Amino acid sequence: MFLSNHNIDKSSKPQIYISGEVHGDERVGPTATIELINMLLENKDTNPWFKYLLDTRYIVITPMTNPHGYYDKIRVFLNYFIGFFF
């Protein structure tokens, strides 16, 4: 998810990267990042801090990068096990 005020040139903005979950046993991160996205978008017109943040930053949020690990509640990527054992 890319969040920013796209009417302002993104090349002049510092970038922020937020990762919600890399390891499958990180249970809270995906929900927290989705709530952050929701909070920023719902309040960008009424909260001056959120408006400032979106006007001056290019925010990239990845709620989940390891869905198999999350589903199976294991820490490492599935392809790690496949490559390790075979």
N, C-alpha and C positions, 0 to 999 in steps of 0.2 A: 504494500500500500504506500503510495506517495502522497504526502500531505504538504501543501504549501499554498500560498496565494500565487496562482499561476499567471496572474497579470503582471507580476514583477519578475524580471529576468532571474532565473535560478542560478546562473553562473556567478552572480555576485553574492550569493547566500552561502553561509557555512552549512554543511550537511550534518544531520544527526541520524544515526542508525540505531534502531531499537529492535532487539531480538527477543521474542517472547519465550522461545523454547528451542534448544538445540538438542538436549538429551531427553529421551523419552520419559525419564522419571521426574522431570520438572513440570509439575502439575499446574501451578498457579499462573505461569507466564503467559500462555495463550489467552486466558480469560482477561488477565490484566491489560494486555496490549489491545485487545478488542474493545475493552471498556475505555481505554485511553483514546483510541480512534473515535469512538462514539462521543466521548466527552468533548474532545476538540471540535468535532464537526457540529455538534448540536449547540455549542456555546460560542462559536467563533464570532458571531455578530453581537453578542451581549457582554462578553467578557473581554476587557481590553488587553489582558495578558495573553489570552489565547490568540486574539487578532494580531498582536505584536509578534508572537511566536511564529505564526503562519506567514506573516508578512516578511519576516527577516530570516527565516530558516527554511531549508529543504529537508523534510523529515521523511525517512524511509522506515517503515515498520514491517517486520516479518513476524506474525503471530506464532507460526509453527514451521519448523524446517525438518522435523523428523516425525511425520505422522504415524509411521509404522511402530516406532519406538514408543510413542505416546500411547497408542492403542494397546500395545503389549506390555507397557509399563517397564520397559528396559532402557538402560542408559545409552547404549551405543546403536549405531545405524545397523539395519538388517544386513546390508551388503558387507559390513565388517565381518560378521559371523560367517557369511557365505565364503568370503575370500580367505578367512582364517582357517576354516575347517576343510575346504575343498581345494 
